[in-house]
Amino acid sequence: MAMNSVRWRVKVEQLYKNYSILTDAGESISDHKEAFEGILAAAKGSNGEKQLVSGFVTKFSCHFPDLADNAMDTLLDLVEDDEAVIRHNAIKCLPGLCKGDDPSQCTKVADVLTQLLVSV
């Protein structure tokens, strides 16, 4: 059990490191694509990582338009998670994808939210 705790801590630390890289990048944020990809990849991790990923993805996705579909897919995976807290957080963060310059993202978000309302 202790080994799992250490692995979890290392992964969360890496997630925060990627967050810091992007936050501190300023105008050159788009040069740090690998940090954003690391955040997207963390959505496949532990529940703690998944809870952080939703907010991080929406905060930085507008700076990486070439990864907009990946960001949407990541949040949709989290919307379908088994844990209610993770689903709730992902749904709450979905509108944040509309911050970018791609209006099709808003349409996709609206479609997803509509489907969620119909399914309730």
C-alpha positions in Angstrom: 0.0 0.0 0.0 2.9 2.4 0.8 4.3 1.9 -2.7 1.0 2.9 -4.3 1.0 6.1 -2.1 4.5 7.0 -3.3 3.6 6.4 -7.0 0.4 8.5 -6.6 2.4 11.3 -4.9 5.0 11.3 -7.7 2.3 11.4 -10.4 0.5 14.3 -8.7 3.8 16.1 -8.2 4.5 15.8 -12.0 1.0 17.1 -12.7 1.6 20.1 -10.6 5.0 20.6 -12.2 3.3 20.6 -15.6 0.8 23.1 -14.3 3.6 25.3 -13.0 5.5 25.2 -16.3 2.4 26.4 -18.1 1.5 29.0 -15.5 5.0 30.5 -15.5 5.5 30.4 -19.3 3.6 33.6 -19.9 3.7 34.6 -23.6 5.6 31.5 -24.6 3.0 29.0 -23.2 2.5 27.4 -26.6 6.1 26.4 -26.6 5.3 23.9 -23.8 3.0 21.6 -25.6 4.6 18.5 -23.8 3.5 19.9 -20.4 -0.1 20.2 -21.6 0.1 16.7 -23.1 1.3 15.5 -19.7 -1.8 17.0 -18.1 -4.0 15.3 -20.7 -2.3 12.0 -20.0 -2.9 12.3 -16.3 -6.7 11.8 -16.9 -5.9 8.1 -17.1 -4.4 8.1 -13.6 -5.7 8.0 -10.1 -8.8 9.7 -8.9 -6.8 12.5 -7.3 -5.1 13.2 -10.7 -8.5 13.1 -12.5 -9.9 15.7 -10.2 -7.1 18.0 -10.9 -7.0 17.4 -14.6 -10.5 18.8 -15.4 -9.6 22.3 -14.2 -6.1 22.3 -15.6 -7.3 21.2 -19.1 -9.9 24.0 -19.3 -7.4 26.6 -18.0 -4.8 25.9 -20.6 -6.7 24.4 -23.6 -7.2 27.7 -25.3 -3.4 28.0 -25.7 -3.2 24.7 -27.6 -5.7 24.8 -30.4 -4.1 21.8 -32.2 -4.9 19.8 -29.1 -8.5 21.0 -28.7 -10.0 17.6 -29.7 -7.7 15.8 -27.3 -8.8 18.2 -24.5 -12.5 17.6 -25.4 -11.9 13.8 -25.4 -10.1 14.0 -22.1 -13.0 15.8 -20.4 -15.5 13.5 -22.0 -13.7 10.5 -20.6 -13.9 12.2 -17.2 -17.6 12.9 -17.7 -18.1 9.1 -18.1 -15.9 8.2 -15.0 -17.3 5.8 -12.4 -16.7 8.3 -9.6 -19.5 10.9 -9.2 -17.1 13.6 -7.9 -14.9 13.3 -11.0 -18.0 13.3 -13.3 -19.4 16.4 -11.5 -16.1 18.2 -11.7 -15.7 17.4 -15.4 -19.2 18.5 -16.3 -18.6 21.7 -14.4 -15.4 22.4 -16.3 -16.8 21.6 -19.8 -17.9 25.2 -20.6 -14.3 26.3 -20.0 -13.4 24.8 -23.4 -15.4 27.6 -25.0 -12.6 30.1 -24.1 -10.6 29.4 -27.2 -11.0 30.8 -30.7 -12.7 27.7 -32.1 -16.4 28.2 -32.1 -16.9 24.5 -32.9 -15.8 23.7 -29.4 -18.7 25.6 -28.0 -21.1 23.7 -30.2 -19.6 20.4 -29.1 -19.9 21.5 -25.4 -23.5 22.5 -25.9 -24.2 19.1 -27.5 -22.6 17.2 -24.7 -24.4 19.2 -22.0 -27.7 18.8 -23.9 -27.2 15.0 -24.0 -26.4 15.0 -20.3 -29.6 16.9 -19.5 -31.7 14.5 -21.7 -30.2 11.4 -20.0 -31.0 12.6 -16.5 
